[in-house]
Amino acid sequence: MYRLIPLFFLVLMVNVAFAQQDFRVIVKDSLTNEWLPGATAIVKGTSNGASADVNGQLVIKNIPYGEQIVVFSITGYEKLERLFTFPITDLTTIYLVPLAGELGEVIIEGTRSNKSIADNPTRVEVLTEEIDEASTMDPSKIAHLITHSTGIQVQQTSATSNTANVRIQGLDGRYTQILKDGFPLYGGFSGSLSIMQIPPLDLRQVEYIKGSSSTLYGGGAISGLINLISKEPTKEETLLHLNGSQIGAFDVNAFVSRKIGNVGFTLLGQRNTSTYFDADNDGFSDCPKLTKYNLNPRLFLQVTDNTKLTLGGTFTDETRQGGDTKLMQQEFSDSLHFYKEVNAVKRSTTQLKLDHKIDQKHSVTVRNSFNIFQRALTIVPSPAQQEYRFAGKQLSSFSEAALTYNRNENVLVTGLNYYSDNFKEDSLQSPILRNESYRTLGGFANYTATITKRFLVEAGFRGDWVSDEKFFALPRVSALFKWTDRISTRIGGGMGYRNPTIFNQEAEILGYQNVLPVDKKRVSAEQSYGGNVDVGYKAPLGEHFFITVNQLFFYTYLDRPLILVETAESSGTYQYINANGYTQSYGGETFFKFGFYDFVLFVGYTYTNATNHFNDSVSTLTLTPKHSIKGDLLYALPNKWRIGLDYEFKSSQQLSNGQSTNAYWTFGAVVEYTWKNFTLFGNVENYTNVRQTKFESLRSAPYETPQFTEVWAPLDGIVFNTGIKIRL
């Protein structure tokens, strides 16, 4: 027996000597606190290592107990060597410092220059991590995601149906261009429902370019451009997202990503439903009854080492109904309960993109999209009036061929594109059909030059030939000055235009009732020029702290904008004309972001002075707060906890009747907990229960003949939602 004791201790010593563990690490940017997918870690002197996944997490297996040096690295960041004494049981967080001149390694796709944020002369704001938070708040649409940026406002256009558009820097939503992967899919007849139909679950990046961005994408981006970038099958992913709220909304969303060899695909499937909700108990819905189905398939083919083909589509079927709650509840009408507003929508889009690398300097991109949008808007205004129906089909297509030349950090992009937009109204009730058709042939050239490491210039020119209009020349220029590795300045400006159309916010509010078609012989396109100047500071404050500050000043001048006026020939009939004067918007945006360990604080302030100068008189643009504040405080422990608090302030706004609204604050909170492949979440919006109907009645006429005021504050009040995300 005694002979076995030395043998026991010998075995024990051998086990200790060869004891091993798995080392779990999360790798982050020391400036932004964002995860660094693709970062590598390797035990020095060995081949034992791992690379970080999309969440910045990696696991090095079988590390021997004792002292070991681990080397962390990723392109654009300083290499880090750190001594650890194993075993280590907790998740370790590592912060890598960007190399000088490498601040902001996110590659911008909207400018097509393949440059990072830090090296792009055009000012671009990018959202990445915020997408996951926004999908938690509302997985059915991108409205919450859009509002993360300062100077951007989501404006509801219908009191009962919750249609909305996006306003940038005080200007109407018609001056904002929305793209999906560089394709212009959301405009014209479909514009008022665009952000209500785009889900955030399959997005990996959102880019904002504020001000005129006409060179590459046409003249419609007068106030700004939003480019939604979809995920690609870089890894195997299966995500199921279930969500419900106390106001009767329920969402089922599923996302799948796979890649096998040279073939990959992504697929998003979505079903969103909600019952009507009457927050103020006035008998009319503040949130509509909704049923929506959405399917987004995308196929990726690596044809050769230098050629990539992408095929995609979007298919949406949606019905939303608002109005009298008794009517929706009992599904019958009488002399009192009759008012309803129904939107029945079908959207089908196809996308094709071919990327081919000719050689080390030259590449060519060919893309095409086709969009079919059908919408039927039905309104029963009063017992004495018959049902009103505005319906039609919009067919639009976009084709482009572009050549990119890249040499020594200088990038030239040239190309031609063709855009057609045709709307045909159903001949049901309207004696005069509001059909519209535009065809645009455009040519462009955009050059980005690296003069020195600290001075970059971008200049572009676009020429558009528009049917029934004229030739538009659209120059654009911007410059970047890097005063130090931490301080930079951007300045830029350009011109834009927008074809005249009835599909604007004023007509949407009226439900297009009694709105006459645009008379192209009497109405011309809106034209603009504007510019931005900003100063930014971004730097680490030690290993676990960072600060980002940016101050932007903007100005936009819009000559002879379209306005909707009552015709002299017939009372209650409306027509678009060019205003006798101009609209201007100027102001500033202040952005502050501070990170400390796992906490991130964001504060944004916007001052906007937007005015109309018509007929020698000056008036404030409607629904444009002069002062707005938004921000949030986020605590994120990857793969465990995420806790966020957000707030927003809007000062008084001018209504079309000349009255001024109340200023108000809103607050929200979100909590997530992740355990293995499961994430439980809860979210509360507007927990102080601010509602427009607390200040005034939304209905400004008798119950029998309801007329609704403009929407300038939340209608639904406090909203709770909770759900689960499952990663398979």
TAKA-V21434 format. One record per residue. PHI is phi in degrees with one decimal (none if undefined). D_LAST is the distance of its C-alpha to the last C-alpha in Angstrom with 1 decimal. Layout:
PHI_D_LAST, PHI_D_LAST
This chain:
none_52.4, -62.8_53.4, -66.4_52.7, -80.6_49.0, -63.4_48.7, -58.4_48.9, -63.8_46.4, -61.2_44.0, -65.9_44.4, -63.5_44.1, -62.8_40.7, -61.1_39.6, -64.3_40.7, -64.8_38.9, -63.8_35.6, -66.1_36.1, -62.5_37.1, -104.5_34.0, -63.6_31.5, -135.8_28.4, -146.1_25.3, -92.4_22.1, -104.7_22.9, -99.3_20.2, -135.6_21.4, -115.5_20.7, -106.9_23.0, -130.2_24.6, -77.1_27.5, -69.0_30.5, -89.9_31.8, -103.9_29.0, 65.5_26.6, -85.9_23.8, -65.4_21.2, -117.9_22.2, -60.9_19.5, 91.2_21.1, -63.6_23.4, -114.1_24.4, -137.7_25.7, -141.8_27.8, -71.7_30.0, -59.3_33.5, 84.8_35.5, -132.5_32.6, -104.0_29.9, -81.6_27.1, -161.3_24.8, -161.9_21.5, -120.2_20.4, -77.6_18.5, -82.6_15.2, -63.7_15.0, -94.4_15.4, 75.8_18.4, -102.5_17.1, -140.4_18.1, -134.2_18.7, -97.0_22.0, -91.1_22.2, 57.3_25.3, -89.6_27.7, -63.1_31.0, -61.5_32.4, 113.7_35.1, -82.3_35.8, -140.2_33.7, -96.9_33.8, -112.7_30.6, -105.5_30.9, -110.5_28.6, -158.0_29.1, -164.9_27.9, -57.1_30.2, 92.3_32.3, -131.0_32.1, -67.6_34.5, -68.5_33.5, -123.4_33.1, -110.6_34.1, -138.2_33.7, -89.4_34.9, -122.4_32.7, -111.2_33.7, -94.9_31.1, -86.2_29.6, -127.6_27.6, -92.3_25.1, -84.2_24.1, -69.2_21.9, -99.1_24.5, -104.4_24.9, -116.9_26.9, -110.8_28.7, -102.0_30.0, -96.9_33.1, -62.7_33.4, -65.5_36.4, -56.7_39.5, 82.9_39.1, -114.4_35.3, -66.0_34.4, 82.5_31.6, -80.9_29.8, -64.3_27.7, -83.6_29.0, -87.3_30.4, -96.5_29.9, -65.9_32.1, -93.6_35.3, 60.3_34.5, -98.4_36.2, 57.4_33.2, -106.9_34.3, -76.5_32.6, -56.2_33.4, -65.5_36.1, -107.7_37.9, -102.2_37.8, -63.8_41.2, -80.3_39.6, -72.5_38.1, -129.7_34.4, -102.7_32.0, -127.4_28.3, -112.9_25.4, -129.4_22.0, -63.7_20.5, -64.7_22.1, -62.9_19.8, -64.8_16.9, -63.5_19.6, -65.9_21.1, -67.6_18.0, -68.6_17.9, -66.6_21.5, -157.9_21.4, -78.3_18.5, -88.8_21.0, -155.2_23.4, -97.8_24.3, -56.7_27.4, -65.3_26.2, -66.5_25.1, -60.8_28.5, -75.9_30.4, -68.5_29.2, -93.4_32.0, -68.1_35.6, 78.9_38.1, -120.4_35.6, -133.0_35.9, -90.1_34.1, -109.0_37.0, -73.6_36.7, -109.1_39.2, -133.3_39.3, -71.8_39.9, -107.5_38.5, -103.1_35.8, 62.9_34.2, -66.7_34.6, -155.4_34.6, -138.0_35.3, -113.4_35.0, -107.6_38.1, -120.5_38.6, 53.7_41.6, 88.5_43.3, -89.1_43.6, -56.0_42.6, -62.3_39.2, -67.5_40.8, -95.3_41.4, -102.7_37.7, -101.8_36.0, -111.1_32.2, -117.4_30.5, -124.8_27.1, 57.3_26.7, 84.9_30.5, -100.3_31.2, -79.5_33.5, -112.5_31.9, -123.9_32.8, -157.2_36.5, 63.1_39.5, -59.5_38.9, -88.4_35.1, -63.2_35.5, -69.2_35.7, -110.8_32.3, -61.3_30.4, -72.0_28.6, -84.5_27.9, -117.3_26.0, -97.9_23.9, -83.4_20.4, -89.6_19.2, -64.9_15.4, -101.3_15.9, -97.6_18.7, -112.2_18.9, -161.3_22.6, -126.2_25.5, -115.4_29.0, -114.8_32.2, -121.4_35.6, -92.1_38.3, 94.3_41.7, -64.3_42.9, -130.6_40.5, -81.9_42.4, -60.2_42.8, -90.8_39.6, -122.6_38.4, 100.3_41.6, -86.1_43.8, -72.6_41.7, -83.4_40.0, -74.6_43.0, -89.6_41.4, 163.0_38.2, -134.8_35.1, -121.8_31.4, -113.7_29.2, -95.4_25.5, -104.6_23.5, -80.9_20.3, -68.8_17.4, -118.0_17.7, -76.7_15.4, -79.9_16.1, -152.3_12.7, -75.8_9.6, -149.0_7.3, -134.5_5.2, -129.8_6.4, -115.5_8.0, -125.4_11.2, -115.8_13.9, -149.4_17.3, -146.1_20.8, -131.4_24.3, -76.2_27.6, -93.7_29.3, 98.1_27.5, -91.1_24.6, -144.3_21.2, -125.8_18.5, -123.3_15.4, -130.8_13.6, -136.0_10.8, -130.5_10.4, -129.7_9.6, -134.9_11.2, -142.6_12.4, -143.3_15.6, -127.0_17.7, 63.8_21.1, -94.9_23.0, -120.8_20.8, -144.6_17.9, -152.5_16.6, -129.5_14.8, -145.5_14.6, -115.2_14.8, -120.4_15.5, -149.2_17.2, -132.9_19.4, -122.8_21.6, -133.7_24.3, -158.3_26.9, -89.1_30.2, -67.1_33.4, -140.8_34.2, -116.0_37.8, -69.8_37.8, -102.5_41.6, 55.3_42.5, -96.2_44.9, 91.3_43.9, -127.7_41.9, -69.1_38.2, -99.1_36.9, -129.0_33.4, -79.9_33.2, -76.2_31.8, -136.4_28.9, -137.5_26.8, -139.2_24.8, -120.5_22.6, -140.6_21.2, -136.8_19.7, -124.7_19.5, -94.2_19.0, -141.3_20.0, -119.4_20.9, -121.2_21.9, -123.8_24.5, -88.9_26.0, -62.8_29.2, -137.0_31.1, -61.5_31.0, -111.5_32.7, -130.1_31.5, -131.5_28.3, -118.1_27.8, -123.4_25.4, -122.3_25.3, -149.4_23.8, -159.9_24.4, -137.5_24.1, -132.7_24.9, -129.1_25.6, -131.4_27.4, -141.2_28.5, -133.7_31.2, -129.5_32.3, -132.4_35.5, -131.2_37.4, 133.1_40.9, -67.2_42.7, -71.2_40.5, -64.2_42.9, -62.8_42.7, -71.1_38.9, -73.3_39.0, -98.9_41.8, 56.2_41.3, -147.2_45.1, -121.5_47.5, -140.7_51.0, -67.4_53.6, -109.1_51.7, -104.3_47.9, -142.1_47.4, -70.1_45.7, -149.6_42.4, -136.7_40.5, -120.1_38.0, -115.4_35.9, -110.7_34.4, -129.3_32.5, -132.0_31.1, -130.2_29.9, -134.5_29.2, -131.8_29.0, -126.8_28.6, -135.7_28.4, -135.4_29.5, -139.6_29.8, -120.6_31.4, -111.1_31.8, -134.2_34.3, -92.4_35.6, -72.3_39.3, -153.9_40.1, -65.9_39.5, -109.8_41.2, -117.2_40.6, -146.3_37.6, -129.3_37.5, -129.6_35.0, -120.7_35.4, -141.7_33.5, -150.6_33.9, -139.0_32.5, -137.4_33.7, -130.1_33.1, -118.3_34.2, -125.9_34.3, -119.8_35.9, -142.9_36.7, -124.3_39.1, -101.7_40.3, -116.6_42.3, -131.5_44.4, -108.2_46.9, -78.5_49.0, -164.5_51.7, -62.4_53.5, -81.6_56.3, -107.8_54.2, -73.5_52.4, -57.7_48.8, -101.7_48.0, -137.5_45.4, -118.1_44.4, -142.4_42.3, -179.5_41.8, -125.3_39.8, -109.8_39.0, -113.5_38.6, -136.0_37.9, -141.6_37.3, -140.9_36.9, -132.5_37.8, -153.8_38.3, -129.0_39.3, -132.1_39.3, -115.8_40.6, -114.8_39.6, -120.0_42.0, -124.2_41.0, -144.1_43.6, 52.5_44.0, 68.9_41.6, -105.5_43.5, -123.9_41.5, -117.7_43.2, -118.0_41.3, -126.9_43.4, -178.6_42.6, -128.4_43.4, -142.2_41.5, -132.3_42.3, -128.1_41.1, -127.2_42.1, -141.9_41.6, -128.9_43.2, -117.3_43.2, -126.0_45.1, -79.8_45.8, -67.8_46.0, -83.7_49.7, -107.9_49.5, -122.2_51.6, -70.8_52.3, -70.2_55.8, -119.6_54.8, -73.7_51.5, -96.0_49.5, -72.7_48.4, -138.0_47.4, -151.1_46.9, -134.4_46.5, -130.4_46.3, -128.9_45.9, -111.3_46.5, -126.1_45.7, -125.5_46.3, -145.6_45.1, -146.2_45.4, -136.4_43.7, -122.6_44.7, -112.3_43.2, -117.8_45.6, -93.7_45.3, -68.9_48.9, -137.3_48.3, -63.7_45.3, -112.4_46.0, -140.3_47.1, -126.2_45.1, -129.5_46.2, -130.1_44.6, -134.1_46.8, -145.2_46.1, -143.2_48.0, -131.5_47.0, -124.3_49.3, -117.8_48.4, -102.5_50.5, -112.7_49.8, -61.8_51.3, 61.9_53.9, -127.5_53.7, -162.1_54.7, -87.1_53.6, -114.7_51.7, -100.7_51.9, -128.5_49.1, -82.2_49.5, -155.0_47.1, -147.5_47.3, -151.4_45.5, -145.6_46.0, -122.5_44.3, -116.0_46.4, -98.6_44.9, -65.2_47.6, -140.2_45.9, -68.0_42.5, -116.9_41.5, -116.8_43.5, -142.7_43.4, -133.7_44.9, -123.4_44.0, -139.4_46.3, -164.6_45.9, -167.2_47.1, -170.7_47.3, -121.3_48.3, -152.4_46.6, -154.2_47.5, -145.4_46.1, -66.1_47.4, -68.7_49.0, -155.6_46.9, -81.3_46.9, -84.5_43.1, -130.7_43.5, -59.9_42.7, -61.8_46.2, -71.0_46.1, -63.0_42.6, -60.5_43.9, -80.1_46.7, 67.5_44.4, 63.5_46.6, -73.4_49.4, 62.3_52.8, -96.4_51.4, -76.7_53.5, -64.6_52.1, -70.6_52.5, -91.2_56.0, -65.9_55.4, -76.9_59.1, -112.5_59.4, -121.0_56.0, -115.4_54.8, -65.2_51.5, -78.7_50.5, -128.3_50.9, -146.8_49.8, -147.3_49.9, -170.2_48.3, -158.9_47.3, -131.9_45.2, -135.8_46.1, -141.8_43.8, -127.3_44.1, -126.2_41.1, -132.1_40.8, -147.4_37.7, -163.1_37.9, -80.4_36.5, -120.5_38.4, 89.9_37.8, -71.9_34.6, -115.0_32.7, -130.8_34.3, -149.8_34.5, -141.6_36.3, -132.8_36.2, -131.9_39.1, -142.7_39.9, -121.9_42.9, -116.5_43.1, -121.2_46.1, -134.9_45.9, -152.1_48.4, -137.4_48.3, -117.1_51.3, -120.1_51.0, -88.8_54.2, 46.6_55.3, -68.6_51.9, -73.3_51.4, -132.5_52.3, -97.6_52.4, -128.0_55.9, -77.0_57.8, -72.0_60.2, -75.3_63.9, -75.0_64.6, -145.0_62.4, -69.1_61.3, 84.9_57.6, -109.9_56.8, -121.9_54.8, -148.2_54.8, -85.0_53.3, -137.1_55.8, -81.3_55.9, -66.2_56.8, -85.8_60.1, 152.6_58.7, -149.8_55.5, -118.2_52.4, -133.3_51.5, -137.2_48.7, -144.2_48.8, 166.0_47.3, -148.9_45.1, -124.8_41.6, -114.9_41.1, -120.5_37.7, -135.6_37.1, -136.8_34.0, -133.4_34.2, -116.8_31.6, -144.7_32.2, 53.1_29.7, -96.8_26.5, -107.0_28.5, -133.2_29.1, -112.0_32.0, -125.9_32.6, -136.6_35.8, -132.4_37.0, -125.5_40.4, -128.9_41.8, -109.5_45.4, -129.9_46.2, -118.0_49.6, -114.4_49.3, -137.1_52.5, -100.7_54.2, -118.7_57.7, -114.5_59.1, 52.1_62.8, 62.2_63.9, -129.2_61.9, -118.5_58.7, -140.3_55.9, -78.9_52.5, -60.1_49.4, -68.6_47.9, 56.1_44.7, -127.0_44.6, -67.1_44.7, -71.4_46.9, -124.9_44.9, -144.1_41.2, -133.4_39.0, -144.8_35.3, -176.7_33.2, -158.6_30.5, -123.6_29.9, -123.5_26.4, -113.0_25.3, -132.0_22.0, -109.9_20.9, -49.2_17.7, 61.0_14.6, -147.9_16.9, -121.1_19.3, -142.9_20.3, -128.0_23.5, -132.5_25.5, -124.9_28.9, -132.3_30.3, -152.5_33.7, -151.5_35.8, -126.2_39.6, -129.2_41.5, -77.8_45.3, -59.8_47.6, -121.2_47.1, -89.6_49.8, -96.6_49.6, -65.9_51.3, -84.9_54.0, 92.4_55.0, -79.5_53.7, -108.8_51.6, -90.2_48.5, -80.6_47.6, -78.3_45.6, -157.3_42.4, -114.0_39.5, -130.7_36.0, -134.9_33.4, -146.6_29.7, -151.9_27.2, -141.3_23.4, -132.2_21.6, -129.7_17.9, -132.4_16.7, -110.7_13.5, -131.6_12.8, 56.1_10.3, -98.7_6.8, -117.7_9.0, -126.7_11.7, -96.6_14.8, -140.7_17.4, -140.8_20.9, -140.2_23.3, -128.9_27.0, -107.9_29.0, 54.5_32.7, -73.0_33.2, -88.4_37.0, 60.0_37.0, -76.2_38.9, -138.7_39.8, -59.9_42.3, -71.0_43.8, -78.4_44.9, -97.5_47.2, -159.0_48.3, -77.5_47.9, -71.7_45.6, -97.3_47.9, -106.0_51.3, -144.3_53.2, -56.6_54.0, -56.0_51.3, -71.1_52.9, -131.9_52.7, -69.3_49.7, -126.4_49.5, -110.0_46.6, -77.4_47.0, -67.0_44.9, -90.7_41.6, -131.5_41.8, -147.1_39.7, -57.8_36.6, -106.5_37.2, -88.3_34.4, 69.4_35.2, -70.4_32.8, -133.6_29.2, -108.2_26.5, -140.0_22.8, -146.5_19.9, -179.3_16.3, -143.4_12.7, -113.9_9.8, -120.2_6.3, -101.9_3.8, -98.8_0.0
